[in-house]
Amino acid sequence: MERYGLFIDGAWRPAENGETYEVLNPATGKVVGQSADGSEADVKKAVEAAHRAFPEWSGKTARERADILRRAYDQIVSHKEELAKIMTLEQGKPLAESRGEVQYAADFVEWSGEEAKRICGETIPASTPDKRIWVHKQPVGVAAAITPWNFPASMITRKIAPALAAGCTVVVKPAQQTPLTACRLVELFHQAGVPAGVINLVTGTNASAIGNTLLEDERVRKISFTGSTEVGKILMKQAADTVKKISLELGGHAPFLIFGDADLEQAADEVVANKFRNAGQTCVCANRIYVQEEIADRFSEILAEKTKTLKMGNGMEEGVKIGPLIDGDAAAKVEQHVKDAVDKGAKVVVGGRRISEGNVHFFEPTVLTEVNDDMLILEEETFGPVAPVQTFRTEKQAIEMANNSRYGLAAYFYTKDLSRAIRVAEKLEFGIVGVNDGVPSTAQAPFGGFKESGLGREGGRYGVEEFLETKYISIGLK
């Protein structure tokens, strides 16, 4: 069983209060680890360590920071299997998905390290011959990264790798359900040569107390958060008191449009890969599947047949495609959405049942048809393995249905018509659009949303920019 403390100023230590908590496997309900239960006092120590380390780390050359990040990438890749098993044990996703996430997490480290060498300023022509105008980029300072349980490796590296590349130091607060992956990752960064104080990790069960301490501290100049829109709004208000830079990757309610000319087999394969990954517990998975009327029956049949083949169970077992939901609250929400839909006229084509025993909760991969706008499932993010199918008649109607949401993170559609592809992609009000692509996420592209799905971008050079300040320097010549 893994046992970890807090990582502060280059060393593992117990929480100030001496408290710990158990980490459970959501597929079995058994204890798989133990983590320190940090408090406000620990956060203050972590911020102090990051603040002390900032001048030296930010003073390193881009090449020096890039070299350390390259070694961190190598460490993560060489420990891929170990990290994947830790992730599956504490989070529940199938082992094959965990392996894929570890590589995805490593890719952010590699890409950010290379971007460190491409942080450039600018020279602007002055208005008079006796002046020069320089634009200088410099790291914002101490950054706090608050990460979710559904992607416990990649959501950390997507934040801390660009922060380190920019020259920032960081304090990480992972989700209480999945601290072990975070602890092992931080250990590998340390082994790669990241100096003491540059990365600090505070785990704990009192997320609001830890978050409040980070937000109140004036030395923390940047907050990067991935989680619900509701919590993101609270953080946004709190960050205003000290006017921190803030990046928010929040909820999604992704539409997936299937036009009449689409390759239905290929489109159904992409819907399954998109919708049922991580048991539907992703912010970019399809929550609203809109299918053109003339192909709706056939597409629903194909989707149902493919969904029936998905094996549900413990993610450590061979062939499992659908793992458990993270907890009872998650299962109750999925169950509520399905019941509400059925009560209002939806038809369960496949699945539809919650399977719970003690603190272990599964939900069958489910396809619903005859869905309408009055149902909760089309209004709220389900965060579970349920694919609701609704029909549309025209391209204009499909776009209106897709955009009819306060969220704007990701959207997808399938068509063979190039002109339609361009029209629809441009009109969808979402930060990420997959055209004949249900899995577009990659380390080098900007990830983020419109509307209430967040602020800022993560990935590629856009992710590094989030951790930089722009300074204008005017020089008078004598």
Sequence and secondary structure as in RCSB ss.txt:
>XXXX:A:sequence
MERYGLFIDGAWRPAENGETYEVLNPATGKVVGQSADGSEADVKKAVEAAHRAFPEWSGKTARERADILRRAYDQ
IVSHKEELAKIMTLEQGKPLAESRGEVQYAADFVEWSGEEAKRICGETIPASTPDKRIWVHKQPVGVAAAITPWN
FPASMITRKIAPALAAGCTVVVKPAQQTPLTACRLVELFHQAGVPAGVINLVTGTNASAIGNTLLEDERVRKISF
TGSTEVGKILMKQAADTVKKISLELGGHAPFLIFGDADLEQAADEVVANKFRNAGQTCVCANRIYVQEEIADRFS
EILAEKTKTLKMGNGMEEGVKIGPLIDGDAAAKVEQHVKDAVDKGAKVVVGGRRISEGNVHFFEPTVLTEVNDDM
LILEEETFGPVAPVQTFRTEKQAIEMANNSRYGLAAYFYTKDLSRAIRVAEKLEFGIVGVNDGVPSTAQAPFGGF
KESGLGREGGRYGVEEFLETKYISIGLK
>XXXX:A:secstr
 EEE EEETTEEE  TT  EEEEE TTT  EEEEEE   HHHHHHHHHHHHHHHHHHHHS HHHHHHHHHHHHHH
HHHTHHHHHHHHHHHH   HHHHHHHHHHHHHHHHHHHHHHTT   EEE  SSTTEEEEEEEEE SEEEEE  SS
STTHHHHHHHHHHHHHT EEEEE  TT HHHHHHHHHHHHHTT  TTTEEE   S HHHHHHHHHH TTEEEEEE
ES HHHHHHHHHHHTTTT EEEEE    EEEEE TTS HHHHHHHHHHHHSGGGG STTSEEEEEEEGGGHHHHH
HHHHHHHHT  BS TTSTT  B   SSHHHHHHHHHHHHHHHHTT EEEE   EEEETTEEEE  EEEES  TTS
GGGTS   SSEEEEEEESSHHHHHHHHH SSEESEEEEE S HHHHHHHHHH   SEEEES S    TTS B  E
ETTEES BSHHHHHHTTEEEEEEEEE  
